[in-house]
Amino acid sequence: MSGAINNDVIAALSGVAVLYGCVRLLRDPAGLRPVWGVVLGALYGLALMSKFNMAAVLLLMGVAMTWVAWRRGQWRQWLQVGLLAGLVAALLAGWWFVRNQLLYGEPTGFRILTELWGARDPRDSFPVAVSELPHVWTTLWGRFGYGQIPLPEGVYRAMSWLVGLGLAGLAVPIFVRRQRDTPFIYLFMLVLNVAVAFGVLFNYMLVSPAGAMGRFFFPGLPALALLVFYGLDQWRRLLPLRRDTATAAAWGLNLAMLALALVALFGYLAPAYARPGSFAEADIPNPIDAQFDNLVKLRGYALSSDTLRPGEPLDVDLYWEVTGQPPGNYLLFVHVRDEDGLMVVQRDTHPGLGKLPSSQWRPGDRFYETVRLYIPETAYVPRTATVSIGLYAPTPPAYRLGITGPGGEAWGDALELGQVNLIPAGDAHPNPQNQNFNDEIRLVGYEYSQRLLHPGDALTVTLYWEALRDKLPDYLVQVHMVGEYDENQVWLTSDWRPQAGQLPTPEWAAGQIVRDSHLVLLPADLPPGVYRINVALLDATSRTRQNIVAEDGHWINDHLLLAPFHVEP
């Protein structure tokens, strides 16, 4: 993180600076003096400038000042130092909050943040936040690529044991009578710092789906490290060891953490972003020699499977040889389309998954890459789908590279690699699903009356629901017809109780399967194109969408996009 442009590193530095200033105040023989108002105010102002939620470290300053005032009877100085610290902090950071108020209508800028990342209702999100804590723990110690490159599970388990053993050691002096070597207030300040940092993190998880990241705990990490070392030392004192073993143990643990950092960097992070490997002539599967313009030739390819179920991955291996110097960056597309020409899944990426963009190609380069796509869980099956690839320039005027065969014959601008059979995951219902709405109702399947329509036609969407318990609340089924790539572009909407109001959810019994059909009448002036159906479950009173939850309890979404269909002129 220290190599990234990120305010969490500055927040960690300013947070530990506030803690250090508080400890120095506690150790000052003169107690509260005006200089502490300037120092603490400056540190607090810098903390506020690094991140607005660092406002919580005010609690550390308040405890330190109050402790000194209580022990020394300096209540007048307490007021003076507090006012001076507030004035200095306001001079340093106040302008920033005034600016936010003028620009965004509120001083913190949090509303703009929610527009980017979304928001959660803390009244409902507590179970979700708790379920995300294991992920937070792994990202605290090392999980790279925005969570996609984890370390071995054993590393996280070892850190859990280390931290747990250290924190448990804080209780050793309670049961073993010995002279206290560290004043209570110092330990309390460390514990308070950890609690404040965790409280800020967890509160952010309650209100934002982007909050489940360990970097938000960085301001409390130094205090946690000190507490862990102190606790481990308490365990050491129970053993018949020489006193100088403490220094050796501290060095050993720090060297182990350094080794972990190096292993994570060179053993996991660097390989994940390494240049794609080369290949030998004998290693090429399915030789094809398809030339893309005069820039690059696809020498061969391989598909990981010819039969897939919804939710399963498809790996597409591509073997490239550069034949010319590209003028810039081109993007690779991989499309999977069914026999109706409708997109099942697609992926657009830089060649080499971004690790070897075309601007870095040199004639003669050879590299292979694997592009993974996941068949959507809502894919319409059974179907036979065609896998095709191509290269295109993304910036206007956008265009695809032409493709020619070994003999110079034109192959268009999308190269078909092969076909895959998409089969159902089960046969109990059409297009079997396992979409759990709030552990109350499960969507177990769906089907369309047709997938090729014309303006003015009627589309029947049939949903198959399973009641997961008795005495369900009153829910509405919301069916939206939306654009293929813009689910916010709603063309048609329908909110009805199941079976057109004839079988409301409070009348369902646990285990009951309900066949629920919705008629979607296409307008006569509907523009031709590809559309999708968006399904949600609404509370009949509040009209709030119910969340789809995963097996581990975390929220997936509050709506479900079904397969696309085509409207022809």
Beta strands, then each sheet from edge to edge (+ up, - down):
strand 1: 143-143
strand 2: 149-150
strand 3: 290-292
strand 4: 296-303
strand 5: 307-308
strand 6: 313-322
strand 7: 331-338
strand 8: 343-349
strand 9: 366-374
strand 10: 383-393
strand 11: 399-400
strand 12: 403-404
strand 13: 415-422
strand 14: 435-437
strand 15: 441-448
strand 16: 452-453
strand 17: 458-467
strand 18: 475-483
strand 19: 490-496
strand 20: 513-521
strand 21: 529-539
strand 22: 548-549
strand 23: 555-557
strand 24: 560-567
sheet 1: 1+ 2-
sheet 2: 9+ 6- 4+ 3- 12+
sheet 3: 5+ 13+ 10- 7+ 8-
sheet 4: 5+ 13+ 10- 11+
sheet 5: 20+ 17- 15+ 14- 22+ 23-
sheet 6: 16+ 24+ 21- 18+ 19-
end
